[in-house]
Amino acid sequence: MHTYLLNLFPGLLYAVGGYDGASRQCLSTVECYNYHSNEWTYVAEMSTRRSGAGVGVLNNLLYAVGGHDGPLVRKSVEVYDPTINIWKQVADMNMCRRNAGVSAVNGLLYVIGGDDGSCNLATVEYYNPTTDKWIVVSSCMSTGRSYAGAALSSSSSLF
């Protein structure tokens, strides 16, 4: 069972990682749904199995952030380029996270909250693709949270 669906390009929807439900194996597979042809196809696999990964789009690239493989919570990040059907590793986040909210704002990819396997996180960090670095935002949320959504308002404010 895939748990993360994301609309990257018009007419395409991506299911990234998750777990299969039967054997409870975390998945590295990625499927793409074309709603014009009503067909699912496999695209390149991630290099790492990830369930509970945050998924976001920045500069027409798909990012899979953190997640877990069984009890191992990850801080690694992979980016998918659909024009060449390849995943590649980018810089690790500063903290292990799963079940985090992800949103792109002003050319940066923000990761909000999540959990590290033992407690919910109130921290936020962002990725700058130009420098390939993650920066922790100095201000934390008042409440640690995981499984929270992240959305961008029309005024470019992150909620």
N, C-alpha and C positions, 0 to 999 in steps of 0.2 A: 504494500500500500504506500503510495507516495502522498506526502502531506503538504508539499509546498508548490503552489501553482503561481506562475508569474507571467504576465503579458509583456513580452519584450519588444516584439515587433507586431505591427497590425496583422491580425490573422493567425498569430502564433501564441501558444500558451505553453509554458515549461513546467514540468513536474520534476523537482530536484531532490534526490535522495529520499529520506524517510526510512521506513522499515517495512518488511514484507508481511507482517502480521502472523504468518503461520509459524515460521521458525524463529521469529523475532530477530532476524538478521538485519542490521543496518545496511543501507544500500548506497552504492556509489553511482548507480545508474541515473540517467536523465532521459526523460521522454518529452517529445514536442508534439503538441496537438495543433493541427492546421484546421481551423473551423471552416475554411472554404471548401476543403476536400473531405472534411469529417474523418480524418485519419490521424492516428498516433504513430510516431516513429521514434526509435531510439536515436539519440545523438551521442557524441563522445561522452564517456564516463569521466567522472571526477577521479582524481588520483587517490582520494580518501573517502571511506564510507562515512556518511553523515546523516544522522537523524536529528531533528530539532535545530537544524541550521537556520540562520537568518539568511534571507535571500533578497537582493536588491539589484537595481539597474542604475548604472552610472555611465554616461558617455556611450550608450548602446552596447555595453558589456554587462554580463550577468555575473554577480558576485555571490558565492556561497561562503558564509561567514560562520566560523565556530561549529556548533553542533556537538554531537557525541557519537561514539561508537561503543555501545554497551556502557560501562561505567566511566570510560575515558572521555572527559569533556575537553574539547579542543579550543585552541586559540588560533589555529591555522586558517588561512583564507585562500580560496581559489577563484579565478576569474575565467569566464567563458566568453570566447569570441565566436559568435554564430556565423560570421562570414567565412571563417576558416575551420570551424568545428573543432576547436582545441581549447582545453582547460590548461591554465598555468598557475603556479603558486605565486602569490605576492607576499608582502611582509605580514608576519603574524600580528594579531592584536596584542595589546598589553596584558589582557586578562583572558582566561578561559571563559567561554560563554556558550550557552545553548538557550534556545527559546527566547531570543532577543528580537526586538523590533529593529527594522532597518529602513532607512530612507535616504535618498540623495537630496542634498541642499547645496546650491551654489557651487557645484563642481566637487563636492566632498561627499563621502559615504558615511553616514552616521549609524552607529550601533547603540541601541538604547536598552539598558537593563539586561534582562535574561537571568540565568542562574549559573553558578559555577559547580553545581553538583551537590552543594551543601546549603547554600543560602541564595536568596534572591539578591540581585545587584541593583544598586541605585546609581551606578556610574554610567557615563556616556563617553564614548570615544568616537573619533572620526578618522577616516582614511583619506589621505591626499594622494591620488594616483600619480601626480607629477613628481613627488618626492619619494613615493613608495614607503610612507611612514604613517603610523597610527599615533594620534595625540589624544590623551585623556582630557576631557573638558573639565575645567577647574570646579565648576558648580555641579553638584549631584542632585538627583531628584530627592524629594523628602521621604519617599517610600521606595524600597527595593521592589522590583516587580519583574516577573517573567510572563511569557505568553501574551505580552501586551502588543497591541498594534502600534504602528507609527504612521502618521499621515502628514502631508505637506499642505498647508493652506494656500490659497491663491496669492497671498502676500508673502510667500516664501518663508513663513514661520513653521517650525516643526512642532507637531503636537504628539 
